[in-house]
Amino acid sequence: MGPGPANADPRILAAQSLPLLGHMHPPFLKIMDEVQQGLRYLFQTDSKYTLCASGTGHAGMEMAIANLLEPGETIVVGNNGIWGTRVCDMAGRFGAKVVNLQTEAGKSFSLAELTAAVEQHKPAVLFLCQGESSTGVHQSLAGVGEMCRKNGTLLLVDTVCSLGGVPMYADAWGVDAIYSGSQKCLSAPPGGAPLMLNDRALQKVQNRKTKVRSYYLDLHLVGDYWGWYGSRSYHHTGMVSMWYALREALAIVAEEGLDAMWARHEAVHKQMWDGLRSMGLEPFVEDPNDRLVTVNTIKARAGCYGAGRCVPAGVDWAALCKNAMDKYNVEIAGGLGPTAGKIWRVGLMGYNAKPANVELVLAAFRDGLQQQNYLKA
Ligand SMILES: Cc1ncc(COP(=O)(O)O)c(C=O)c1O
């Protein structure tokens, strides 16, 4: 129940144990086609250009940046946690001019702030993280795609810990490029990074004046293996078992339906917060509209947080996590990057997002807080 990987669905683990097919054999190419089809549903796009990058979420991140930016071009990075910081680092390595649009951990960006930055810098790419898992912030994308179009900017969104857990309408919202990860709301093992480009984004890649600096992640080559351009040729050995897993994960998503899946994530988030609040715990993210349902962040450090209540001294967050693991077999995580030592993080994602698991998390919190005399036994 940490911020990922979530437990994998047993159906997905079973799919992953099936015999290997050759990575260029027609039956396997059909499985790749079905993965692409499932991803279209998941991203809510009609774009032909979906695939699963071979690697974890970072592979998707690096693939998007390496292909969408040429040396000397500008990227504005919405940076409100560890992922924005990493994108700044990565884009710099590929020779981009990086504008680090930083805001406090625990906050999202308003459309007005994003518009001002894009109008000022006219970047080739605007990066936003829909679900900031180091802070538990949900970034609204309302109006952002349209604003980017007006300014000739591509909108790139990280959905590693949000895709499948919260709404995403890539086409309707004008999101040009998205990457994600397999191990969070999709309930598969880590190792696959779903990615999507729309026509605008693909055109940008095809009109590059310079070669993509990464051979392994070059979408001219990887896209060809996934059939984006008509023919299909070998680029690297496809991750056969991983893509069986992803195909099964996408089938499970389609069986439940996205609306039902998003509602399930919302419901367990509410259930958990009802319980946590009854113990006197509070969300790290002050604005209710900014709270991410998939990765929940809970104030853990003694002291006062903004306008919120003060957390009493004497609560040892790490001791609570250790007790949860030792006694309940439940992973509760601490903070990361800007939130290290300040919060607990509880993931409610995919296969794990169910009421019984929330009850277990609440029992572990209750017990941990009682042991530390924060709650009466
Ligand atoms: C929002 C977000 N982006 C990117 C990543 C990186 O993904 P990975 O660790 O799978 O490479 C993570 C991982 O936790 C994440 O939560």
Ligand as a Chemical Component Dictionary entry (heavy atoms), coordinates in Angstrom:
data_LIG
# 
_chem_comp.id                   LIG 
_chem_comp.type                 NON-POLYMER 
_chem_comp.pdbx_formal_charge   0 
_chem_comp.three_letter_code    LIG 
# 
loop_
_chem_comp_atom.comp_id 
_chem_comp_atom.atom_id 
_chem_comp_atom.alt_atom_id 
_chem_comp_atom.type_symbol 
_chem_comp_atom.charge 
_chem_comp_atom.model_Cartn_x 
_chem_comp_atom.model_Cartn_y 
_chem_comp_atom.model_Cartn_z 
_chem_comp_atom.pdbx_ordinal 
LIG C1 C1 C 0 4.740  10.348 -10.988 1  
LIG C2 C2 C 0 5.874  9.441  -11.283 2  
LIG N1 N1 N 0 6.633  9.666  -12.366 3  
LIG C3 C3 C 0 7.656  8.878  -12.669 4  
LIG C4 C4 C 0 7.990  7.785  -11.894 5  
LIG C5 C5 C 0 9.145  6.943  -12.276 6  
LIG O1 O1 O 0 8.725  5.666  -12.589 7  
LIG P1 P1 P 0 9.680  4.373  -12.453 8  
LIG O2 O2 O 0 10.139 4.315  -11.034 9  
LIG O3 O3 O 0 8.743  3.274  -12.822 10 
LIG O4 O4 O 0 10.791 4.534  -13.404 11 
LIG C6 C6 C 0 7.225  7.511  -10.753 12 
LIG C7 C7 C 0 7.553  6.381  -9.880  13 
LIG O5 O5 O 0 7.157  6.268  -8.760  14 
LIG C8 C8 C 0 6.135  8.355  -10.446 15 
LIG O6 O6 O 0 5.364  8.136  -9.360  16 
# 
loop_
_chem_comp_bond.comp_id 
_chem_comp_bond.atom_id_1 
_chem_comp_bond.atom_id_2 
_chem_comp_bond.value_order 
_chem_comp_bond.pdbx_ordinal 
LIG C1 C2 SING 1  
LIG C2 N1 SING 2  
LIG C2 C8 DOUB 3  
LIG N1 C3 DOUB 4  
LIG C3 C4 SING 5  
LIG C4 C5 SING 6  
LIG C4 C6 DOUB 7  
LIG C5 O1 SING 8  
LIG O1 P1 SING 9  
LIG P1 O2 DOUB 10 
LIG P1 O3 SING 11 
LIG P1 O4 SING 12 
LIG C6 C7 SING 13 
LIG C6 C8 SING 14 
LIG C7 O5 DOUB 15 
LIG C8 O6 SING 16 
# 
